[in-house]
Amino acid sequence: MQITCSSCSKDINIPDDKVPQGQAFNLTCPGCKTKMRVDQHLQPPDFGEEEGVGGLDTTSMVVDEEYDDDDEAFEIYDEHDKIALILDKENHDLWTTALTELEYKLQSAKSPEHAVHKLKFNQYHVVAFHEKFGDTALETSPLYEYIREMPMDTRRKTFVALVGDKFKTLDNMEALANSVNLVINQNEMDQLETILKKSTGENDNFYKVYRETMTALGKL
C-alpha cells in the first residue's frame, strides 16, 4: 500500500501484509511526523493493477491529519532502524534508558493480547518481557505461548529477554529451557545495560556466522 503524506507529500510505502485488513488505522509520517488517519473503507470493491501499488487504489482512501490520541498510530520505520518492544512495566524506565543508549526505537503494549497483536504485524529486534507482564502467570500467558510458537524465520531475528525473580542472569541453559535468548534476575536489573550489550552482541555474532554460512550455501 502506498500513502502520500497530506502535510509534506512524502510517499509512504507499507507492505501489504503489515496493513490491518479492512480497518481504518493511524499512521505517523516518518518524514515530518504528522499524525494521520487512513480509512480503507472508502476503497471501491473492484480495482485494477494500474490503480496504485499492488492494485490498491490509494487515492480512494481518506487521509485525515486529526484523530483520537487514544488510538494507536501505525509506525513506519527506516530499513536499518532497530526496534524494541518493552513488556515490563516494573522496569520500564531501566529498559528505556538501556535500549535508547543502544539506539533502539521503542514501543510498548497495554496487555499480553495487545503485545501478541503487535508481534503479528511488526518485526522487533528486541522484546523485553517480564514474566508477570499483564498480571498473568508465565505458564498461562498468551504472549509467552505466542513467542514459543513463532515461526523460526521470524524468531531468529527477535532477541527475547525474560525478567523474573528466580532466574539466574545470563544462564544460557535456563534461557534455552524457557525458549528465550536471555534471562535476567529482577535483583540485577541495575546492571541491565551491561547485560544487554554483552548478550545482544554475542547473539549478533552468532547469527552473523549463520547468515554467512547460509548465504555461502545459497539458502539465503
BELPENOR-V551589 format. One record per run of one state. SS is the DSSP state (H for helix, E for strand, - for the rest). FROM is the first residue (numbers start at 1). LEN is the number of residues. If there is no record, write none. Layout:
SS;FROM;LEN / SS;FROM;LEN
This chain:
-;1;1 / E;2;3 / -;5;6 / E;11;3 / -;14;2 / H;16;3 / -;19;6 / E;25;4 / -;29;6 / E;35;5 / H;40;3 / -;43;10 / H;53;3 / -;56;2 / H;58;3 / -;61;1 / E;62;3 / -;65;8 / E;73;3 / -;76;6 / E;82;6 / -;88;4 / H;92;10 / -;102;2 / E;104;5 / -;109;3 / H;112;10 / -;122;4 / E;126;5 / -;131;2 / H;133;3 / -;136;2 / H;138;3 / -;141;1 / H;142;7 / -;149;3 / H;152;4 / -;156;3 / E;159;6 / -;165;7 / H;172;6 / -;178;4 / E;182;4 / H;186;31 / -;217;4
